[in-house]
Amino acid sequence: MSAVDILRYLNYLRVERNFSRHTLRAYANDITQFSDYIKNGAAALQRTEDEIRPPASLDILKSADKQRIRAFLAHAQTAGCTSRTTARKLAALRSVYNFFLREKSITINPTQGIRSPRLSKNLPEVLSIPEVTALLEAPDISTTLGKRDRAVLEVLYSCGLRAAELAGLHTGDVFYDQQTVRVLGKRSKERVVPIGSYAIAALHKFLKVRHELGHPDHECIFVNHRGGPLTTRSVQRIVARYVRDTLPTRLEVSPHTLRHTFATHILDAGADLRVVQEMLGHESLSSTQIYTHVSIERLRQVYRDAHPHA
């Protein structure tokens, strides 16, 4: 059996499971990396996560057993993969084996009984209100790119969007009269979230001069300096640039930090957890509950700092 079988599996994830391109890339590379490991040993794990390589062959996957899978996962962690990344690699292998088991191309799933690594529940980084204000005000709005960057930062914080969701916003997705934004989230799940007046004002200012970055033949709101659609990586670079300028001690801040900050700030202000879940597009409430722990920890810190007998 050839690599065509794996491509068929990846197409199943894309069409029937609505996996995002990011997840498809990760699963494809995880499976191919495992195939490389079966053929070449631990040297295969030295390749980068972002490197795209031809898909594995089902014949190679069929030759693996439970011991080889456990060894692969152990080597992955030794090579520097986090527990979360290692858990994803196991999920990718479990998924591909289950797919071919259902198709009766294989007779056993060797991942059965292998436990996923225990994931640490680290609280997400969150900016204070003065920090996020400084970041949002950093772009030079006397320039076209500065207006774009201010709008990028304002919309990320105002709506709690993922970087990919912001990059995918179209001009028809913002309903100014209703102060809402239509967002296409993970697995093509659509949701509508509120957008604040500061973000709307920033969008208006940018859209007035957007044509100065070219005359795009697409519907994406945010464009690069040549008028092409802004990519997820570009959104990350924009945030990183202004973090370096305004928050030099917080260099780990990313677009997702603004998403965490959005959720924590509105929970601190009394928002209902279920409402925050809807706005973030979380399928499970457990994903949203991490922000209640952030809020409680912030409350404890305020208490420790302010109470004379703390």
Sequence and secondary structure as in RCSB ss.txt:
>XXXX:A:sequence
MSAVDILRYLNYLRVERNFSRHTLRAYANDITQFSDYIKNGAAALQRTEDEIRPPASLDILKSADKQRIRAFLAH
AQTAGCTSRTTARKLAALRSVYNFFLREKSITINPTQGIRSPRLSKNLPEVLSIPEVTALLEAPDISTTLGKRDR
AVLEVLYSCGLRAAELAGLHTGDVFYDQQTVRVLGKRSKERVVPIGSYAIAALHKFLKVRHELGHPDHECIFVNH
RGGPLTTRSVQRIVARYVRDTLPTRLEVSPHTLRHTFATHILDAGADLRVVQEMLGHESLSSTQIYTHVSIERLR
QVYRDAHPHA
>XXXX:A:secstr
  HHHHHHHHHHHHHTS   HHHHHHHHHHHHHHHHHHHHGGGGGGS TT       HHHHHT  HHHHHHHHHH
HHHTT  HHHHHHHHHHHHHHHHHHHHTTS S  TTTT               HHHHHHHHT S TTSHHHHHHH
HHHHHHHHHT  HHHHHT BGGGEETTTTEEEEE GGG EEEEE  HHHHHHHHHHHHHGGGG   SS BS B T
TSSB  HHHHHHHHHHHHHHH TT TT  HHHHHHHHHHHHHHTT  HHHHHHHHT SSHHHHTHHHHHHHHHHH
HHHHHH TT 
